[in-house]
Amino acid sequence: MTALQTEFANRAASHGHQDMLPHMHQLHQLAQMCRTAVEFGVRTGQSTIAIASGLESGGGGTLRSYDINEPSVEVPKSDTVSWTFERADTAKLELIKPCDLLFIDTLHNSDQVEAELKHSVMVRRYIALHDVYMFAQHGEQGGGIIKPILEFLADNPEWQVMRYYHSEWGLLVLNRVA
Ligand SMILES: C[S@@+](CC[C@H](N)C(=O)[O-])C[C@H]1O[C@@H](n2cnc3c(N)ncnc32)[C@H](O)[C@@H]1O
């Protein structure tokens, strides 16, 4: 087992931040089907490790992560996965580079998610959004996030709901159909 897979197994088993625990394997599996991923929201890197290790299991790739704050994570070196981090407000970011997977988990309110979903034009396969249940109706310092997600789906028929994984927090996966 590589250092990255060991880190993933440890973090998927237990971690101080409980919110990603139910979804670690789901995110890992999604990343296995991808070569390039972008992550919005790092904190202590639960999703970072799930995505990076998933890319590695799938044959390797690149992960670029963004957060408005400096994250607290060490991603173990991998022969096949490269990880880069940039500090930025993802509501104000220039369009990201093309990628297979975009993972969204920053400030959970309607304005933020609406702005972040503008990057969908650069995403080839999947958009995964965390906390869609927790913040569905009432967001953090703003409106809930289910409205901009439903509006996005109505306005962009090339995207559909692929899977919803329920937990106290909730992970929604959209996939591009055209
Ligand atoms: C729930 S945490 C992310 C958890 C992470 N995905 C994980 O699995 O451990 C939310 C993160 O969003 C970041 N954040 C908050 N507002 C932001 C913004 N406007 N732009 C970018 N990142 C932001 C916070 O600094 C925090 O690290």
The ligand as an SDF file (V2000), in Angstrom:
LIG
                    3D

 27 29  0  0  0  0  0  0  0  0999 V2000
  -16.0870   22.5650    5.4890 C   0  0  0  0  0  0  0  0  0  0  0  0
  -14.4690   23.1680    5.2460 S   0  0  0  0  0  0  0  0  0  0  0  0
  -13.8060   22.1310    3.9840 C   0  0  0  0  0  0  0  0  0  0  0  0
  -13.6020   20.7510    4.4410 C   0  0  0  0  0  0  0  0  0  0  0  0
  -12.7600   19.9020    3.5290 C   0  0  0  0  0  0  0  0  0  0  0  0
  -13.3710   19.7390    2.2360 N   0  0  0  0  0  0  0  0  0  0  0  0
  -12.5060   18.5610    4.1780 C   0  0  0  0  0  0  0  0  0  0  0  0
  -12.9460   17.5420    3.6470 O   0  0  0  0  0  0  0  0  0  0  0  0
  -11.8520   18.5150    5.2210 O   0  0  0  0  0  0  0  0  0  0  0  0
  -14.7550   24.6750    4.3880 C   0  0  0  0  0  0  0  0  0  0  0  0
  -13.5150   25.3600    3.8870 C   0  0  0  0  0  0  0  0  0  0  0  0
  -13.9180   26.4050    3.0130 O   0  0  0  0  0  0  0  0  0  0  0  0
  -13.0230   27.4810    3.1530 C   0  0  0  0  0  0  0  0  0  0  0  0
  -13.6870   28.6810    2.6540 N   0  0  0  0  0  0  0  0  0  0  0  0
  -14.6210   29.4490    3.2690 C   0  0  0  0  0  0  0  0  0  0  0  0
  -14.9820   30.4710    2.4730 N   0  0  0  0  0  0  0  0  0  0  0  0
  -14.2710   30.3580    1.3300 C   0  0  0  0  0  0  0  0  0  0  0  0
  -14.1940   31.0990    0.1300 C   0  0  0  0  0  0  0  0  0  0  0  0
  -14.9490   32.1900   -0.0590 N   0  0  0  0  0  0  0  0  0  0  0  0
  -13.3540   30.6890   -0.8470 N   0  0  0  0  0  0  0  0  0  0  0  0
  -12.5840   29.5890   -0.6630 C   0  0  0  0  0  0  0  0  0  0  0  0
  -12.6070   28.8320    0.4490 N   0  0  0  0  0  0  0  0  0  0  0  0
  -13.4370   29.2070    1.4360 C   0  0  0  0  0  0  0  0  0  0  0  0
  -12.6800   27.4970    4.6320 C   0  0  0  0  0  0  0  0  0  0  0  0
  -11.4400   28.1290    4.8550 O   0  0  0  0  0  0  0  0  0  0  0  0
  -12.6590   26.0110    4.9780 C   0  0  0  0  0  0  0  0  0  0  0  0
  -11.3590   25.4810    4.9100 O   0  0  0  0  0  0  0  0  0  0  0  0
  1  2  1  0
  2  3  1  0
  2 10  1  0
  3  4  1  0
  4  5  1  0
  5  6  1  0
  5  7  1  0
  7  8  2  0
  7  9  1  0
 10 11  1  0
 11 12  1  0
 11 26  1  0
 12 13  1  0
 13 14  1  0
 13 24  1  0
 14 15  1  0
 14 23  1  0
 15 16  2  0
 16 17  1  0
 17 18  1  0
 17 23  2  0
 18 19  1  0
 18 20  2  0
 20 21  1  0
 21 22  2  0
 22 23  1  0
 24 25  1  0
 24 26  1  0
 26 27  1  0
M  CHG  2   2   1   9  -1
M  END
$$$$
